[in-house]
Structure formats: structure tokens, C-alpha cells
Amino acid sequence: MVKIFVNGYGNIGRRLASAFSADKEVQFIGVAKYTVDDRVKEALENRFGVYVPEPLLSKFKEQGYKVTGTIEEAIRQSDLVVDAAKEGGGFENKRNLYEPMGKAAIFQGGEERHGDHAVADMIHNSRVNYSKAAGKTYVIQGSCNVSGMGRIMQPLIENFGDKIKRYDVLLVRRWADLEDSKEVKDSIEWDRNPHHQDDVKDFIPSANLFVDAYKVPSRMMHLHQMTVRFAGSAPSKEEILDAFDSEFGIAILGSAKGTADVRKKAIQLGFPHGDTGMVHIHRDVLRIQDDIVKISYSDDQTGMVIPENHMLMQSMVFKRPRQDALKRTDNLFQMSKKKKVLEEEFK
Ligand SMILES: NC(=O)c1ccc[n+]([C@@H]2O[C@H](COP(=O)([O-])OP(=O)(O)OC[C@H]3O[C@@H](n4cnc5c(N)ncnc54)[C@H](OP(=O)(O)O)[C@@H]3O)[C@@H](O)[C@H]2O)c1
């Protein structure tokens, strides 16, 4: 049994709370709220303990919310904090709370790995470096795109090894999540310095990888087009698809026309939070041209990292072998079942 507190209750924190509170190996302490809004009601209706900053206790109570206590009290009771603060907020939390209180923490992909604001010395990807996190105190879970790239690249490396010369990823990013209230701007914006390339190299140092990222006016997932250049002629389409066939968290879809088809199907099928938690290779636009393979896959931005956090927790806390951890994560998130259903729906 491990005591877990989720510090933050935004798009990622809400999903982490649903998952960890359903795990029988976890004593779920609760979630942090910093703003008095309707999400407090939602957290209370989900029967989560709600913890707030000490100076705001009376404000939450005045609004009629039965909060359990302060964030410091929650952290004191916990073995592990899963930080879900907005990009960069984890650094302050580590400095002001986790380190002084001697608590282990998982950070999300918006935190820094290098420089003055670094929060950890590794980025986790369950397909690549799961075991390296065993017993660590602070680890960053790679962002959705970084997790997706690792999930696609590692099977390619294992199957085709040093025949691969380089990877170029064109990353098309959604503007906002479905739950976000922020406006979706009618513009295509470029990222002058995408973090994904360096983040992936943290767990696949040998990767000759180049990433360009563009943000488009959509709320429906990300799409990556990964161009893989081989020495000599590229493998066949069948060989490429075979490499992914039995991979955890990868569905191979045929008839989907775009990211919204996949997201709306997940919602229609009643998947928790409308997430698939995976990447989806779009078979119809998998192209082989001489020495090049172009793989297009959509990446469920909100869902992707939640099973990853669960895997990471099992490495850090239980030091469990990967296959055993995968079985438990699959059981909790029903990933294999979801993969089968999606592949059937989009034959
Ligand atoms: N959204 C995605 O698709 C996605 C995917 C992968 C990774 N990530 C990463 O996950 C992290 C969280 O992103 P998000 O999309 O969930 O952000 P978000 O929806 O903006 O939520 C951020 C949350 O942080 C809370 N907060 C405010 N001050 C805090 C503090 N000092 N400590 C902890 N929490 C605090 C806010 O609480 P109140 O609402 O109560 O103010 C809010 O619930 C980021 O690192 C992001 O890069 C996001």
C-alpha cells in the first residue's frame, strides 16, 4: 500500500486522481485545489479529499465546500506526491514543500530537466527506461508527445536497429484541451525551440531526431508525422505494422479520417474522461518511399500520460519488474480491451 496525493486538479490532475483512487494498492489521500470554482464540487462529488493552501481555508469554507485540510497536511501524510501543477509550478513545489518535507514526487512533462529550474535527473518513458526509475525520489514523466515518440521509436529501434539513419517529426499540436475555457485562435503558430527533441534524447540518447512543432486551431489530439530514413531500402509496410502489432498502448487504425473521429469515438464508447490513453497509427497514410517510412499517428494528449504515471509510480515505489507492472496498468486502464475495440471500430 502506498499513500498518494495529487497536487493539482486541472486536466491532468483530474485524470490522475480518477486512476490512482481506483487502484487497490493505493491509499488515495486526495487532491489539491488552489482556486474556488466548480471543480471543487466535482472533486467532492468524486469523494476525493480536497486540500487547499492554508491562507485560503476560510475562503473555501465560506463558499460551503467541506475541504479536508491544508496542502501541507496532505503531503505530510503521503509517501508520494504526483505533482500536476501548470508548467513550471512543480519546481516551486519541490523547493518549498517536497524537499523540506522529505517526500518523493513525480513531475509532469511541463517541468524542466536541465538548468536552474530542473526538478529531476531523468525523464521516464515506460517503453524505454522504466527500470531506471526504480527507487528514485524525483522523476519527470515525459509529456504526451515525448511519451508518444518514445513509444513509436523504441519498437523501430528493436526491430530495425542501426539500419535507421534519422527521424524527423512534424508535430501538429492541438491549441487547447476539450475542457479548457481558453479561446482557440485562428492561426498556425510555430515553436521556435521545441523541447521534445531534447526530452526524447534523455531516454534514447543515440536517436538522430529532429522535431518541428506547429500549433493548430483544434482541441482534438495531436498528430505526428514521423519520417524515418533507413540505410538502403526501407522495410515493407507489413514489416513496419508487425513491429507495432502487439505493443502496449498502440492501436493500428484504418478508417479514421482525422483526430476528431478518434476522440469522439472514445467519448461515445464511454472511455473514462473521453481518453484512449494511447497513440493510434493511421494505417492508410503509412507511406514507404525508397529509403523512407512515413508514419502518421495521433497522440491522445490528455490520456497518454496517465497510464505512464501509473507505470512510473510502480517503478519508483514498488521497484516492480516491467512485465508485472504492465499487467497491473493494463488491468486498471483496460488498455488492451480499448485497443481491440478501437481497432474493430476503425478497421
Ligand atoms: N493538458 C495536457 O494535455 C497535458 C499532457 C501531458 C502533460 N501535461 C503536463 O501536465 C501538467 C499540468 O497540465 P494541465 O494541462 O493539467 O494544466 P491545467 O489544466 O492548467 O491545470 C493546472 C492545475 O494546477 C493547479 N495549481 C495552481 N497552483 C498550483 C500549485 N502551486 N501546485 C500545484 N498545482 C497548482 C491549478 O489549480 P486550480 O485550478 O485550483 O487553480 C490547476 O488545477 C503540465 O506540466 C503540463 O505540461 C499536460
The ligand as a Gaussian input file, in Angstrom:
#p B3LYP/6-31G(d) Opt

LIG

0 1
 N       -3.046000      19.023000     -20.822000
 C       -2.357000      18.099000     -21.404000
 O       -2.776000      17.566000     -22.423000
 C       -1.035000      17.633000     -20.855000
 C       -0.495000      16.444000     -21.352000
 C        0.694000      15.951000     -20.832000
 C        1.345000      16.657000     -19.834000
 N        0.815000      17.823000     -19.376000
 C        1.552000      18.497000     -18.299000
 O        0.829000      18.326000     -17.088000
 C        0.998000      19.484000     -16.245000
 C       -0.378000      20.036000     -15.894000
 O       -1.041000      20.424000     -17.088000
 P       -2.615000      20.628000     -17.130000
 O       -2.988000      20.641000     -18.575000
 O       -3.306000      19.673000     -16.217000
 O       -2.745000      22.102000     -16.555000
 P       -4.083000      22.845000     -16.076000
 O       -5.286000      22.172000     -16.639000
 O       -3.868000      24.271000     -16.344000
 O       -4.103000      22.583000     -14.508000
 C       -3.133000      23.120000     -13.670000
 C       -3.573000      22.932000     -12.246000
 O       -2.558000      23.449000     -11.391000
 C       -3.221000      23.854000     -10.216000
 N       -2.311000      24.670000      -9.430000
 C       -2.273000      26.012000      -9.240000
 N       -1.243000      26.307000      -8.423000
 C       -0.622000      25.143000      -8.113000
 C        0.487000      24.769000      -7.328000
 N        1.246000      25.668000      -6.675000
 N        0.821000      23.447000      -7.223000
 C        0.108000      22.501000      -7.844000
 N       -0.970000      22.792000      -8.614000
 C       -1.307000      24.088000      -8.756000
 C       -4.457000      24.562000     -10.710000
 O       -5.379000      24.526000      -9.639000
 P       -6.677000      25.474000      -9.570000
 O       -7.490000      25.102000     -10.788000
 O       -7.331000      25.088000      -8.324000
 O       -6.159000      26.863000      -9.625000
 C       -4.856000      23.646000     -11.870000
 O       -5.779000      22.690000     -11.444000
 C        1.908000      20.430000     -17.034000
 O        3.243000      20.167000     -16.686000
 C        1.687000      20.008000     -18.481000
 O        2.770000      20.326000     -19.315000
 C       -0.373000      18.321000     -19.848000

